[in-house]
Amino acid sequence: MVRARKPKVAGLVRAARDYRDNLLNRNVLLVGVSGEEVRCLQLRFFARHFMHLTGVRTSRPMRSVDFFHRCVDGRISEHDLRDDVRGLSEVKLEAARAMFQSDLSATSFGEVNGARLYVGAEGYAGNAWACLGFVRDGAWYDPMTLLRSPVSDEVSRSGRYRVVAVFSKEIRERNFGLPERLSFSDGDDWDEIGKRLPEELAYLTLVREEQGQGQG
């Protein structure tokens, strides 16, 4: 049985600052491949998303944006937080250490496999340690949950895409610049992958020197 206790303030502040430094008001693009199929996933991150992702509940009403800024500024205290009865926020803050990065530390993404339909996520992106759940909002995908679970346990094998490139930009910027990370394997050809990108992303090109530096 999990003993009820307050979420750790230090972990919460660290997570908020990682979120601010790497994801806040940014659009992250994951380019994935599955066989010859190419799929792109564009996520956006706002201050209002942070509170729900951490699973933290406050002891008094507090706007999600205000909560985020209090955490970033180090103005949050144990008195502001409710007991973490089931240990969910502790687990989510562990996952945040991996996922609140400019490239999300994502190695694959895909559609849900049906194991957690009660969560409401439409898909997950992540790695062998943790993953981020997301839902569509118009033309965007928004983050809605964090799991301390391998992404391979949460997405269907047939709907899983291996991440080969990650791009990040401020939401107000029109186009992505150079990639945050490339993860090409033997047989991957960016020229061929580029031909299968959506028309609005056809401008994404990489010179061979950049490909070589980013492989791994």
C-alpha positions as CSV (number, residue, x, y, z in Angstrom):
1,M,0.0,0.0,0.0
2,V,1.4,3.4,-1.0
3,R,1.7,5.9,1.9
4,A,0.1,9.2,1.2
5,R,2.6,12.0,1.1
6,K,3.2,15.4,-0.5
7,P,4.8,15.6,-3.9
8,K,8.4,16.6,-3.5
9,V,8.7,20.4,-4.1
10,A,12.3,20.1,-5.4
11,G,11.3,17.6,-8.0
12,L,8.3,19.7,-9.0
13,V,10.5,22.8,-9.4
14,R,13.1,21.0,-11.4
15,A,10.4,19.6,-13.7
16,A,8.9,23.0,-14.3
17,R,12.3,24.5,-15.2
18,D,13.1,21.7,-17.6
19,Y,9.7,22.2,-19.2
20,R,10.3,26.0,-19.4
21,D,13.8,25.6,-20.9
22,N,13.0,22.8,-23.4
23,L,9.3,22.8,-24.3
24,L,7.3,25.9,-23.2
25,N,5.6,27.5,-26.1
26,R,7.3,25.2,-28.6
27,N,6.2,23.0,-31.4
28,V,8.0,19.6,-31.5
29,L,8.0,17.6,-34.7
30,L,8.7,13.8,-34.6
31,V,9.4,12.2,-38.0
32,G,8.9,8.4,-37.8
33,V,9.2,5.4,-40.1
34,S,7.5,2.1,-40.2
35,G,8.8,0.0,-43.1
36,E,8.4,2.4,-46.1
37,E,5.7,4.4,-44.4
38,V,6.6,7.9,-43.0
39,R,4.5,9.7,-40.4
40,C,4.9,13.0,-38.7
41,L,3.7,14.0,-35.3
42,Q,3.6,17.7,-34.3
43,L,3.1,18.4,-30.6
44,R,2.7,21.8,-28.9
45,F,3.4,22.7,-25.3
46,F,1.9,25.5,-23.3
47,A,2.1,26.5,-19.6
48,R,-1.4,25.2,-19.0
49,H,-0.3,21.6,-19.8
50,F,2.3,21.3,-17.1
51,M,0.0,20.8,-14.0
52,H,-2.0,18.0,-15.5
53,L,1.1,16.2,-16.8
54,T,2.6,16.1,-13.3
55,G,-0.6,14.7,-11.7
56,V,-0.2,17.2,-8.8
57,R,-3.4,18.4,-7.1
58,T,-3.4,21.7,-5.1
59,S,-4.8,22.2,-1.7
60,R,-6.7,25.3,-2.9
61,P,-8.1,26.4,-6.3
62,M,-5.2,27.5,-8.5
63,R,-5.2,28.2,-12.2
64,S,-2.9,25.8,-14.1
65,V,-0.9,28.6,-15.6
66,D,-0.4,30.2,-12.2
67,F,0.7,26.8,-10.8
68,F,3.3,26.5,-13.5
69,H,4.8,29.9,-12.9
70,R,4.9,29.4,-9.1
71,C,6.8,26.1,-9.6
72,V,9.3,27.8,-12.1
73,D,9.9,30.7,-9.7
74,G,10.3,28.4,-6.7
75,R,7.3,29.9,-5.0
76,I,5.4,26.6,-4.6
77,S,5.4,25.0,-1.1
78,E,4.1,21.8,0.5
79,H,1.2,23.8,1.9
80,D,0.0,24.4,-1.7
81,L,-0.1,20.7,-2.5
82,R,-2.5,17.9,-1.6
83,D,-1.3,14.5,-0.5
84,D,-0.3,12.2,-3.3
85,V,-2.5,9.3,-2.1
86,R,-1.7,6.8,-4.9
87,G,1.9,7.9,-5.6
88,L,0.9,9.1,-9.1
89,S,2.7,12.4,-9.1
90,E,5.9,10.8,-7.8
91,V,5.9,8.4,-10.8
92,K,5.0,11.2,-13.2
93,L,7.7,13.4,-12.0
94,E,10.2,10.5,-12.6
95,A,8.9,10.3,-16.1
96,A,9.2,14.1,-16.6
97,R,13.0,13.8,-16.0
98,A,13.2,11.8,-19.3
99,M,10.5,13.5,-21.3
100,F,10.9,17.2,-20.6
101,Q,13.7,17.5,-23.1
102,S,13.9,19.4,-26.4
103,D,13.7,16.1,-28.3
104,L,11.4,14.4,-25.8
105,S,14.0,11.7,-25.6
106,A,11.5,9.9,-28.0
107,T,12.6,6.8,-29.9
108,S,9.2,5.9,-31.2
109,F,5.5,6.9,-31.3
110,G,2.2,5.4,-32.3
111,E,-1.4,4.7,-31.7
112,V,-2.7,3.3,-28.4
113,N,-3.0,-0.4,-28.1
114,G,-6.1,-0.3,-26.0
115,A,-4.5,-1.2,-22.6
116,R,-5.3,2.2,-21.0
117,L,-8.5,3.4,-22.7
118,Y,-9.5,5.0,-19.4
119,V,-6.6,7.5,-19.8
120,G,-8.1,9.0,-23.0
121,A,-4.8,9.4,-24.9
122,E,-4.9,8.9,-28.7
123,G,-1.3,7.9,-28.9
124,Y,2.1,7.9,-27.1
125,A,5.6,9.0,-27.8
126,G,8.6,8.0,-25.7
127,N,11.4,5.6,-25.1
128,A,12.1,2.4,-23.1
129,W,11.7,4.2,-19.8
130,A,8.8,6.7,-20.1
131,C,6.3,8.1,-22.5
132,L,4.0,11.1,-23.2
133,G,0.3,10.7,-24.1
134,F,-1.3,13.1,-26.5
135,V,-4.7,14.0,-28.0
136,R,-5.6,15.9,-31.2
137,D,-6.8,19.5,-30.9
138,G,-7.6,20.7,-34.4
139,A,-4.4,20.6,-36.4
140,W,-2.2,20.1,-33.3
141,Y,-1.6,17.3,-30.8
142,D,-1.5,18.4,-27.2
143,P,0.2,16.5,-24.3
144,M,-2.3,15.1,-21.8
145,T,-0.5,12.5,-19.6
146,L,2.9,11.2,-18.6
147,L,3.6,7.5,-17.9
148,R,6.5,5.8,-16.3
149,S,6.1,3.0,-18.8
150,P,8.0,2.0,-22.0
151,V,6.3,3.4,-25.1
152,S,6.4,-0.1,-26.6
153,D,4.0,-1.2,-23.8
154,E,1.5,1.5,-24.7
155,V,1.3,1.6,-28.5
156,S,0.2,-1.1,-31.0
157,R,3.0,-2.9,-32.8
158,S,1.3,-2.4,-36.2
159,G,0.9,1.4,-35.5
160,R,4.4,2.1,-34.1
161,Y,6.8,4.4,-35.8
162,R,10.6,4.6,-35.1
163,V,11.8,8.2,-34.7
164,V,14.4,9.2,-37.2
165,A,14.4,12.9,-36.8
166,V,13.2,15.5,-34.2
167,F,12.7,19.2,-34.9
168,S,11.7,21.9,-32.5
169,K,10.8,25.6,-32.9
170,E,8.9,28.3,-31.1
171,I,5.2,28.1,-32.0
172,R,5.2,31.6,-33.4
173,E,7.9,30.7,-35.9
174,R,6.7,29.5,-39.3
175,N,9.3,26.9,-40.2
176,F,11.6,24.4,-38.4
177,G,15.3,24.9,-38.5
178,L,18.0,22.2,-38.2
179,P,17.0,19.0,-36.3
180,E,17.4,18.6,-32.6
181,R,18.4,15.0,-33.1
182,L,18.8,12.4,-35.9
183,S,18.5,8.7,-35.3
184,F,19.2,7.1,-38.6
185,S,19.8,3.3,-38.8
186,D,21.3,1.3,-41.6
187,G,19.0,1.5,-44.6
188,D,17.5,4.9,-43.7
189,D,17.7,7.4,-46.5
190,W,16.7,11.0,-45.6
191,D,16.2,11.8,-49.3
192,E,13.7,9.0,-49.6
193,I,12.1,9.8,-46.3
194,G,11.8,13.5,-47.4
195,K,9.8,12.5,-50.4
196,R,7.1,11.0,-48.2
197,L,6.8,14.0,-45.9
198,P,3.6,16.1,-46.0
199,E,3.6,18.9,-48.5
200,E,3.8,21.6,-45.8
201,L,7.0,20.0,-44.4
202,A,8.7,19.3,-47.8
203,Y,11.2,22.2,-47.1
204,L,12.9,20.0,-44.4
205,T,16.2,19.1,-46.0
206,L,19.5,18.0,-44.4
207,V,23.0,18.1,-45.8
208,R,25.0,15.0,-45.7
209,E,27.5,16.3,-43.1
210,E,24.6,17.0,-40.7
211,Q,23.3,13.5,-41.4
212,G,26.6,12.0,-40.4
213,Q,26.9,14.0,-37.3
214,G,23.5,13.1,-36.1
215,Q,23.5,9.4,-36.8
216,G,23.5,7.0,-33.8
